[in-house]
Amino acid sequence: MAGGEAKSAPGASLQAVHSAEEILLAFAAAVRAAGVKVTADRSRSFVDAVSLLSIENRTDVFWAGRATLCAAPEELESYRRTFEAWFSPSHSANTTQGPVATTVRAAALDDDGGRDGTESSEALRAVASRRELLRHRDVATLDPAERALLNHMFAELPVTLPSRQGRRRRLDRHGRIDRARTLRDQLRRGGEPGPLRRARAPRKPRRIVWLIDVSGSMAPYADSLLRLAHRVVVAAPAQVEVFTLGTRLTRVTAALRLPDPDDALALAGRTVPDWSGGTRLGEVLRAFNDRWGQRAAMRNAVVVVASDGWERGDPALLGRQVERLHHVARRIIWANPHRGKDGYQPVQQGIKAILPHVDSFVGGHSLTSFKELLVVMGNA
């Protein structure tokens, strides 16, 4: 099979309605629709592998995808058929595969590279430039194709978990001198001096709680914020809890523990009954404090609240509940999608009520601001 793929007849050069990266990611989605278990990380690895080879060389693209998208022998045939349907010289215009919305015109690749390396390098630089621009764009302003690209870029966000000092010290040659252990050793030797014993208390991960507003005013950002929470859940499944805030409190932790972000968000969407509805932040936070905030596991947790602060209920109630939560939590981080935008002022009654009880007030509208939010969370 490998030999047959490497010697296909030359075809037209790559010309797409969208960027080269969009075509590659759409192809990875098509392979997934064909039954291959393609994750977001594998899709990202596929794009990176092609960027190191030649996007104009059909053989390079085939083997890059075969090496990164397939994990089992039984997946190879489905991958081969999908590749032929997408990148063969006879591939017709405006072909789509499965549920993928990206449209490709004559997406056939040359076996021998077709174009020179300079043009290919310029295409890759253009893709890199577009990716950098997307990092700073407000997610509410993205079109569907740009949002699809951004969703794959979430896999690149580094997650550092907050930690605390453990109570029990363990032997560690780089730790501080443990006088009690050293003295006991000397007593065993009848008072004869010996090596100093050193010990250190290991650091343990802190509990993290995400509270994400999914009301109507937060609809353009809720999907991205849940993807961000999914990144944190995958990094520490046992340490992270995620709830949505609307007209009621909904726990979506179990849904976000699925490894694939698209599957996780789809299940979370079916779990949340009040998506894009109203919001009563004060009442919902009171429900969280009554049911979850008093549990020992929630004490000294790092709490991340993602909301624009538009409160249809009593702002004073919201302020009291955030203050109540502050007495229990290690740190409260409030991420507002409008924070950091030109001309923004925290004049909403809900925001003014919570600011005295919040440790960090950060933005939450772009991939760059999401990265900064993760840094603040990791240092809490």
C-alpha positions in Angstrom: 0.0 0.0 0.0 2.8 2.4 0.9 4.5 2.0 -2.5 1.2 2.6 -4.3 0.7 5.9 -2.5 4.1 7.2 -3.2 3.8 6.9 -7.0 0.5 8.6 -7.8 0.3 10.6 -11.0 1.1 14.3 -10.8 -1.9 16.6 -10.3 -2.6 20.3 -10.1 -1.0 22.4 -7.4 -2.8 23.3 -4.2 -5.4 26.0 -4.5 -7.9 26.4 -1.8 -10.7 28.7 -0.8 -9.1 28.8 2.7 -5.5 28.6 3.9 -3.3 25.6 3.6 -3.7 24.9 7.3 -7.4 25.0 7.1 -7.3 22.3 4.3 -5.0 20.1 6.4 -7.2 20.4 9.5 -10.4 19.8 7.5 -8.7 16.7 6.0 -7.9 15.5 9.5 -11.6 16.0 10.5 -12.6 14.0 7.4 -10.3 11.2 8.5 -12.0 11.3 11.9 -15.4 11.2 10.3 -14.3 8.1 8.4 -13.8 6.2 11.6 -10.2 6.9 12.6 -9.8 8.1 16.1 -8.1 11.5 15.4 -7.7 13.7 18.4 -7.0 17.5 18.4 -3.3 16.7 19.4 -2.9 14.4 16.4 -4.4 17.0 14.1 -1.9 19.6 15.4 1.0 17.1 15.0 -0.2 16.5 11.4 0.0 20.2 10.5 3.4 20.5 12.2 4.7 17.5 10.3 3.6 18.8 6.9 5.2 22.2 7.7 8.5 20.5 8.2 8.2 18.7 4.9 6.5 20.1 1.8 2.9 20.9 1.5 3.1 20.8 -2.3 4.4 17.2 -2.2 1.6 14.7 -2.2 3.9 11.9 -0.9 5.0 14.0 2.0 1.5 14.9 3.0 0.4 11.3 2.7 3.1 9.9 5.0 2.9 12.8 7.4 -0.8 12.0 7.9 -0.2 8.3 8.0 2.4 8.7 10.8 0.4 11.2 12.9 -3.3 10.5 12.4 -3.3 6.7 12.5 -2.7 4.7 15.6 -3.7 1.2 14.7 -3.3 -1.0 11.6 -7.1 -1.3 11.0 -7.2 2.5 10.5 -4.9 2.6 7.6 -7.4 1.6 4.9 -9.9 4.2 6.0 -7.1 6.8 6.0 -6.0 5.8 2.5 -9.5 6.0 1.0 -10.0 9.4 2.6 -6.7 10.7 1.4 -7.5 9.6 -2.2 -10.9 11.3 -2.0 -9.3 14.5 -0.9 -6.0 14.8 -2.7 -6.1 12.6 -5.8 -5.6 14.5 -9.2 -9.1 13.5 -10.2 -10.6 15.2 -7.0 -13.5 17.3 -8.2 -14.1 20.9 -7.2 -16.0 21.7 -4.1 -15.7 18.3 -2.6 -16.6 17.9 1.1 -16.1 14.8 3.3 -18.5 14.0 6.1 -19.5 16.9 8.3 -16.6 19.1 7.4 -17.7 22.5 6.2 -14.4 23.6 4.5 -14.7 23.6 0.7 -11.6 22.7 -1.4 -11.1 23.5 -5.0 -8.9 21.0 -6.9 -7.0 20.0 -3.7 -4.6 17.7 -5.6 -0.9 17.7 -4.7 2.1 17.2 -7.0 4.2 14.1 -6.3 7.4 15.8 -7.2 6.8 19.1 -5.3 5.5 21.0 -8.3 6.4 24.5 -7.0 9.8 25.6 -5.7 10.7 25.7 -2.0 10.5 29.5 -1.9 6.8 29.6 -2.7 6.1 26.8 -0.2 8.0 28.7 2.5 6.0 31.8 1.8 2.8 29.9 2.2 4.0 28.5 5.5 5.0 32.0 6.7 1.6 33.3 5.7 -0.1 30.5 7.8 2.2 31.3 10.8 1.3 35.0 10.4 -2.4 34.3 10.4 -2.1 32.0 13.4 -0.3 34.8 15.3 -3.1 37.3 14.4 -5.8 34.8 15.5 -4.1 34.7 19.0 -5.1 38.3 19.6 -8.5 38.4 17.9 -11.7 38.7 19.9 -13.3 35.2 19.6 -16.7 36.9 19.3 -15.6 38.4 16.0 -14.4 35.2 14.3 -16.1 33.6 11.3 -16.7 29.8 11.4 -13.5 29.0 9.5 -11.4 31.1 11.9 -13.1 29.7 14.9 -12.4 26.1 13.7 -8.7 27.0 13.4 -8.7 28.6 16.8 -10.2 25.6 18.4 -7.3 23.5 17.2 -4.9 26.1 18.7 -6.2 25.5 22.2 -4.1 22.3 22.3 -1.0 24.5 22.3 -1.9 26.3 25.5 0.4 25.3 28.3 -1.3 24.4 31.6 0.5 25.0 34.9 -1.4 23.8 37.9 -1.3 25.7 41.2 0.2 23.7 44.1 0.6 23.8 47.9 3.2 22.7 50.3 2.5 19.2 51.7 2.5 18.7 55.5 4.4 15.5 55.8 8.1 15.7 55.0 9.9 13.0 53.1 13.6 12.1 52.9 15.3 14.2 50.2 19.0 14.8 50.0 18.4 18.3 48.7 16.0 19.3 51.5 16.6 20.9 54.8 18.2 19.1 57.7 15.7 16.9 59.6 16.9 17.2 63.2 14.5 14.5 64.5 15.5 11.9 62.0 19.2 12.8 62.4 19.0 12.4 66.2 17.1 9.1 66.0 19.9 7.7 63.7 22.5 8.8 66.2 20.7 7.1 69.0 20.6 3.9 67.0 24.3 4.1 66.7 24.8 4.6 70.4 25.5 8.3 70.1 28.1 8.0 67.3 27.9 10.9 64.8 26.8 10.1 61.3 25.4 11.6 58.1 22.8 14.4 58.4 19.3 13.4 57.4 17.5 15.8 55.1 13.8 16.0 54.2 11.4 18.1 52.2 7.7 18.4 52.1 6.5 17.7 48.5 4.2 20.1 46.8 0.7 18.8 46.0 -1.8 20.1 43.4 -4.5 22.5 44.6 -8.2 22.0 43.8 -9.4 24.1 40.9 -13.0 25.2 40.4 -14.2 26.8 37.2 -17.5 28.7 37.2 -18.5 29.7 33.6 -21.3 32.0 32.7 -23.3 30.6 29.8 -26.1 33.2 29.7 -27.1 35.1 26.5 -24.6 37.9 27.0 -21.8 35.4 27.3 -22.9 33.2 24.3 -20.0 34.4 22.0 -17.4 33.3 24.6 -18.9 30.4 26.4 -17.7 27.8 23.9 -14.1 29.0 24.0 -14.1 29.3 27.8 -15.4 25.7 28.1 -12.6 24.6 25.8 -10.2 26.3 28.0 -11.6 24.6 31.1 -11.4 21.3 29.2 -7.6 21.9 28.8 -7.3 22.2 32.6 -9.5 19.2 33.3 -7.5 17.0 31.0 -4.3 18.1 32.7 -5.6 17.2 36.2 -8.9 15.2 36.0 -9.1 14.5 39.7 -8.3 18.1 40.9 -10.7 20.2 38.7 -14.4 20.8 38.9 -16.4 22.8 36.3 -19.8 24.3 36.7 -21.9 26.5 34.3 -23.8 29.5 35.6 -27.1 30.7 34.1 -30.5 30.5 35.6 -29.3 27.5 37.5 -26.0 25.8 38.5 -25.0 22.8 36.4 -22.0 20.6 37.0 -20.3 19.6 33.7 -17.1 18.1 35.1 -17.9 14.5 33.9 -18.6 15.7 30.4 -15.3 17.7 30.2 -13.3 14.6 31.3 -13.7 13.2 27.8 -10.3 13.4 26.1 -11.6 14.8 22.8 -12.6 18.5 23.2 -15.4 18.4 20.5 -17.0 15.3 22.1 -16.6 16.9 25.6 -18.3 20.2 24.6 -21.0 18.3 22.7 -21.9 16.3 25.9 -21.6 19.5 28.0 -24.0 21.3 25.7 -26.6 18.5 26.1 -26.1 18.6 29.9 -26.7 22.4 30.3 -30.4 23.2 30.2 -30.1 27.0 30.3 -27.5 27.7 27.6 -27.8 31.3 26.2 -30.6 32.0 28.6 -30.9 34.5 31.4 -28.6 34.9 34.4 -29.0 35.2 38.1 -25.4 35.2 39.2 -26.1 36.0 42.9 -28.7 33.2 43.3 -26.6 30.7 41.4 -23.4 31.5 43.4 -25.5 31.2 46.6 -26.5 27.7 45.4 -22.9 26.8 44.8 -21.8 28.1 48.2 -24.6 26.2 50.0 -24.0 22.9 48.2 -20.4 22.8 47.3 -18.5 25.6 49.0 -18.9 24.1 52.5 -17.2 20.8 51.5 -13.7 20.2 52.7 -12.5 19.4 49.2 -13.4 22.9 48.1 -11.6 24.7 50.8 -8.5 26.6 49.8 -9.3 25.9 46.1 -8.4 28.2 43.3 -11.7 29.5 41.9 -11.9 30.9 38.3 -15.2 32.7 37.5 -15.7 33.6 33.8 -18.5 36.1 33.4 -19.2 39.6 32.1 -20.9 40.5 35.4 -24.3 41.4 33.9 -26.6 40.7 36.8 -30.4 40.7 36.3 -30.9 40.1 40.0 -29.7 41.9 43.0 -26.0 43.1 42.6 -25.7 43.3 46.4 -26.6 39.6 46.7 -23.9 38.8 44.1 -21.3 40.8 46.1 -22.2 39.0 49.3 -21.9 35.6 47.7 -18.5 36.4 46.2 -17.4 37.6 49.6 -18.6 34.4 51.1 -16.8 32.4 48.5 -13.6 34.4 49.1 -13.6 33.3 52.8 -13.4 29.7 51.7 -11.3 29.8 48.5 -7.5 30.2 48.3 -7.9 32.7 45.5 -10.7 34.1 43.3 -9.8 34.9 39.7 -12.5 36.7 37.7 -12.2 36.6 33.9 -14.3 39.2 32.1 -14.3 39.0 28.2 -14.6 42.8 28.1 -11.6 43.4 30.4 -8.6 44.8 28.4 -10.7 46.1 25.5 -10.3 49.7 24.5 -12.6 51.9 26.5 -13.8 49.3 28.9 -14.6 50.5 32.4 -15.9 48.3 35.2 -19.1 50.3 35.7 -21.6 47.5 35.7 -23.3 47.1 39.1 -22.4 43.4 39.2 -18.7 44.0 38.5 -18.6 46.9 41.0 -20.1 44.6 43.6 -17.6 41.7 43.2 -14.3 43.7 42.7 -13.6 44.2 46.4 -13.7 40.4 46.9 -11.7 39.3 43.8 -8.0 38.7 43.9 -7.3 38.9 40.2 -9.5 40.7 37.5 -8.3 39.6 34.1 -9.4 39.5 30.5 -11.0 36.5 28.7 -11.7 37.3 25.0 -8.8 36.0 23.0 -6.3 33.1 22.9 -3.6 35.4 24.3 -5.8 36.5 27.2 -6.7 32.8 27.9 -3.0 32.0 28.1 -2.5 34.9 30.6 -5.4 33.6 32.6 -3.8 30.1 32.8 -0.6 31.8 34.1 -2.5 33.6 36.8 -4.2 30.4 37.8 -1.0 28.5 37.9 0.6 31.0 40.1 -2.3 31.2 42.6 
